[in-house]
């Protein structure tokens, strides 16, 4: 247990308490958090996964992490701040790692690699269990729900980066590409729900079918220039994914 909260926390961060800032940025790995904050976040996720949302109290989290209860308030401001951090940490580092792997994947291999990354996401069953436990509370809490809106936009942006978008934030303005990113997120979420219900579900089967669909779809072809024009014709060096064609 910590005996001097302010001194301990300041020595780890060298900055002001978390009440005046977000615990971490979407683009930062969880390892960027101070060690104490990491322990508290892990403890909160374990409590939710094992005992459900009702068991999540600041005292339970601090006891499990071996920290003073005041440290939860220091790093996350309050319980809602802690819940926000837990939500943002669900399969967070998995997305960052997947983006790195997809960036080095040749266009011809993207359908296979994309399916592997999505299957890897759905294999994070403990994280999804936490997400499902928190979701009813989030839907009734406007600030948390709005934070989830932002988080899903980050998920969609990551999907377009997987597909080779040079500027995924701008590409979200393309309704076809946005729809494709939303569908890919829906596949991950939907299969995670089915896997949570049926622990014997073979996720490799639907993803096998998805890979076959992607390989036969214009949505996985990466072309240069705007509107799917070849780069030499459009005079552009930027590469972007092309929307799913009508078949």
C-alpha positions, -999 to 999 in steps of 0.1 A, spaced: 0 0 0 12 35 -7 17 58 23 23 90 4 0 92 -26 11 126 -40 48 118 -38 45 84 -52 23 94 -82 43 125 -90 75 104 -91 60 81 -117 45 108 -140 64 140 -133 31 157 -141 -2 169 -127 -28 144 -115 -50 126 -140 -80 147 -130 -68 173 -155 -60 150 -183 -69 117 -200 -51 86 -186 -39 76 -221 -43 85 -257 -59 61 -283 -26 61 -302 -5 52 -271 0 16 -259 -11 8 -224 25 4 -214 27 42 -216 7 44 -184 26 47 -151 31 13 -134 6 21 -106 -21 31 -132 -15 -1 -151 -19 -22 -120 -52 -4 -111 -65 -8 -147 -56 -45 -148 -73 -50 -113 -105 -33 -125 -107 -55 -156 -101 -87 -136 -128 -78 -111 -153 -71 -139 -145 -103 -158 -147 -125 -127 -175 -109 -106 -193 -85 -129 -199 -47 -130 -216 -45 -96 -184 -57 -79 -164 -28 -93 -157 -4 -64 -127 18 -59 -119 -1 -27 -121 -35 -45 -98 -22 -73 -72 -7 -49 -72 -38 -27 -66 -61 -56 -39 -38 -70 -23 -34 -36 -26 3 -38 -41 31 -17 -77 39 -27 -67 75 -33 -45 64 -62 -76 55 -82 -89 90 -79 -54 104 -87 -50 86 -120 -86 82 -131 -104 111 -113 -134 90 -103 -152 57 -110 -165 69 -143 -130 79 -153 -118 44 -144 -147 28 -164 -137 50 -194 -101 38 -192 -112 2 -189 -134 5 -220 -106 21 -240 -82 -6 -229 -103 -34 -244 -83 -50 -273 -65 -17 -275 -29 -29 -278 -42 -57 -301 -53 -30 -325 -20 -12 -324 -1 -44 -330 -24 -54 -358 -19 -21 -375 18 -26 -375 15 -61 -390 -10 -50 -417 12 -21 -427 39 -45 -438 15 -69 -456 15 -69 -494 -18 -60 -510 -22 -96 -524 -20 -110 -488 -43 -85 -472 -75 -106 -472 -58 -134 -454 -39 -112 -430 -70 -91 -423 -90 -122 -414 -62 -134 -391 -62 -100 -373 -100 -101 -368 -98 -136 -355 -71 -126 -331 -94 -98 -318 -122 -122 -312 -99 -145 -294 -94 -119 -266 -124 -134 -248 -115 -119 -214 -115 -84 -228 -148 -89 -245 -163 -103 -213 -154 -70 -196 -168 -50 -225 -201 -69 -224 -204 -64 -186 -199 -27 -190 -221 -21 -220 -255 -18 -202 -240 8 -178 -224 27 -207 -257 29 -227 -274 46 -197 -246 71 -191 -245 98 -218 -209 108 -212 -196 73 -214 -218 66 -244 -203 96 -262 -169 83 -254 -178 50 -270 -188 69 -301 -153 83 -303 -138 49 -296 -157 33 -324 -145 60 -348 -110 51 -338 -118 14 -345 -132 23 -379 -101 44 -387 -79 14 -377 -98 -8 -401 -91 15 -430 -55 16 -421 -55 -22 -422 -68 -19 -458 -40 5 -468 -56 39 -465 -29 67 -465 -51 91 -445 -77 70 -427 -92 100 -409 -101 117 -441 -112 84 -457 -139 81 -431 -157 108 -450 -162 84 -479 -195 67 -471 -186 35 -489 -153 32 -470 -170 41 -437 -196 15 -443 -169 -11 -450 -151 -3 -418 -184 -4 -398 -192 -38 -413 -158 -52 -403 -163 -39 -367 -197 -55 -367 -183 -89 -377 -158 -88 -348 -184 -76 -322 -211 -100 -334 -189 -131 -334 -175 -121 -300 -211 -122 -287 -217 -156 -302 -184 -169 -287 -194 -155 -253 -227 -174 -255 -213 -207 -269 -178 -215 -256 -175 -243 -281 -181 -220 -311 -155 -225 -339 -147 -190 -350 -124 -202 -377 -154 -213 -398 -171 -178 -403 -138 -162 -408 -129 -188 -434 -160 -177 -453 -152 -140 -448 -118 -145 -462 -133 -161 -493 -157 -132 -497 -130 -106 -493 -107 -123 -518 -135 -121 -544 -144 -85 -535 -133 -52 -550 -133 -39 -514 -99 -55 -508 -82 -41 -539 -58 -12 -531 -56 13 -559 -39 47 -563 -56 80 -566 -91 93 -557 -122 75 -568 -103 43 -576 -84 58 -606 -49 45 -612 -22 66 -596 -6 74 -629 -39 86 -643 -48 106 -612 -13 120 -608 -15 110 -572 10 90 -550 -15 84 -522 -30 49 -521 -64 41 -508 -88 12 -505 -116 10 -530 -152 6 -519 -169 -27 -522 -183 -31 -557 -219 -42 -564 -220 -78 -576 
